[in-house]
């Protein structure tokens, strides 16, 4: 399971020019699910993301987590995080999980976040979305549950 985590001042999702979700201060999480992922990968990433100390404390140091600042989280499914561009010009998505298993793990991720974070919003799984991200910092981190990077 992979995530692109961005500290944001705000973030929102539109589908067909209709507002679906939005958050203010918090994290935008683009979440990719692979064929190899399990509930253990979900638990690892949820814990890692909500406890990342990437918000500034009173001294301007990145020392506070999403929980510390009572921030919000917007989770967007993004299978293209498993796009393999090593060969040719067209990405291969063979490692990305599809169908019911991907939806199940995505929903599990969202539900585990909801157990811990006061405000959790989402996009719509499998839809073509327009995501607006007001990246704060900018702070952007790449996470992988298999720790490949």
C-alpha positions in Angstrom: 0.0 0.0 0.0 1.3 3.4 -1.0 0.4 6.9 0.1 1.3 10.4 -1.0 0.7 12.4 2.1 0.5 16.2 1.8 0.1 18.7 4.6 -2.6 21.1 3.5 -4.3 24.3 4.4 -7.3 23.0 2.5 -8.2 20.3 0.0 -11.3 19.4 -2.0 -12.7 16.9 -4.5 -15.1 17.6 -7.3 -16.8 15.1 -9.6 -18.5 16.4 -12.8 -18.0 19.9 -11.5 -20.0 19.1 -8.3 -18.3 19.5 -4.8 -18.0 16.1 -3.1 -15.7 16.7 -0.1 -13.5 19.3 1.4 -11.3 19.8 4.4 -9.4 22.7 6.0 -6.1 22.2 7.8 -4.9 18.7 7.8 -3.7 16.0 5.4 -4.5 15.0 1.9 -3.8 11.3 1.4 -3.6 9.8 -2.1 -3.9 6.1 -1.5 -2.8 3.3 -3.8 -3.6 -0.4 -3.1 -1.6 -3.3 -4.6 -2.4 -6.9 -5.2 -0.2 -7.9 -2.3 -1.9 -5.6 0.4 -3.7 -6.9 3.4 -5.3 -5.5 6.6 -1.8 -5.4 8.1 -0.7 -2.9 5.4 -3.8 -0.8 6.2 -3.1 -0.7 10.0 0.6 0.2 9.4 -0.2 3.1 7.1 -3.0 4.5 9.2 -0.8 4.5 12.3 2.1 6.0 10.4 0.1 8.7 8.7 -1.9 10.0 11.6 1.1 10.0 13.9 3.6 11.7 11.4 5.0 14.7 13.2 4.8 17.1 10.3 2.9 20.1 11.8 4.8 22.9 13.4 4.9 23.5 17.1 5.1 26.9 18.8 8.9 27.0 17.9 8.3 26.4 14.2 9.6 22.8 14.3 7.8 20.0 12.7 7.0 18.2 15.9 3.2 17.8 16.0 0.9 15.1 14.5 -2.5 15.3 12.8 -4.0 14.2 16.1 -2.0 16.9 18.1 -3.4 19.7 15.9 -6.9 18.2 15.6 -6.5 18.3 11.8 -8.7 16.8 9.2 -7.9 14.1 6.6 -9.1 13.7 3.0 -8.5 10.2 1.6 -8.5 9.8 -2.2 -8.1 6.4 -3.9 -5.4 6.6 -6.6 -4.5 3.3 -8.3 -1.9 5.2 -10.5 0.5 5.1 -7.5 1.2 1.6 -8.7 1.9 2.7 -12.2 5.2 1.1 -13.4 7.0 3.4 -15.8 10.3 1.6 -16.0 9.7 0.2 -19.5 8.2 2.0 -22.5 6.2 5.2 -22.5 2.9 3.8 -21.2 2.6 3.0 -17.5 1.7 -0.6 -16.5 -0.8 -0.9 -13.7 -0.5 -4.7 -13.3 0.5 -4.4 -9.6 -2.5 -2.3 -8.7 -5.4 -4.1 -6.9 -8.7 -3.8 -8.6 -12.4 -4.5 -7.9 -13.9 -5.6 -4.7 -10.7 -6.3 -2.8 -9.4 -2.7 -3.5 -12.7 -1.2 -2.4 -12.6 -3.3 0.8 -9.1 -2.3 1.8 -9.8 1.4 0.9 -12.9 1.4 3.1 -11.1 -0.3 5.9 -8.4 2.4 5.7 -11.0 5.1 5.8 -12.9 3.4 8.7 -9.7 3.0 10.7 -9.0 6.7 10.2 -12.5 7.6 11.4 -11.8 5.7 14.7 -8.9 8.1 15.4 -9.4 11.3 13.6 -12.3 13.7 14.3 -12.9 14.7 10.6 -12.4 12.2 7.8 -13.5 12.9 4.2 -13.2 11.0 1.0 -13.4 11.1 -2.7 -15.4 8.5 -4.6 -13.6 5.2 -5.3 -13.1 4.5 -9.0 -14.4 7.9 -10.2 -12.7 10.5 -12.3 -12.1 13.3 -9.7 -10.7 16.8 -9.8 -8.7 17.2 -6.6 -7.6 20.6 -5.4 -4.7 20.6 -2.9 -3.5 23.8 -1.1 -0.2 22.2 -0.1 1.2 23.9 3.1 5.0 24.2 3.2 5.0 22.4 0.8 5.2 19.2 2.8 4.8 16.0 0.7 5.9 12.6 1.8 5.8 9.2 0.1 5.0 6.2 2.2 4.9 2.5 1.4 3.7 -0.3 3.7 6.4 -2.6 2.3 9.0 0.1 3.0 10.4 -0.1 -0.6 11.2 3.6 -0.4 
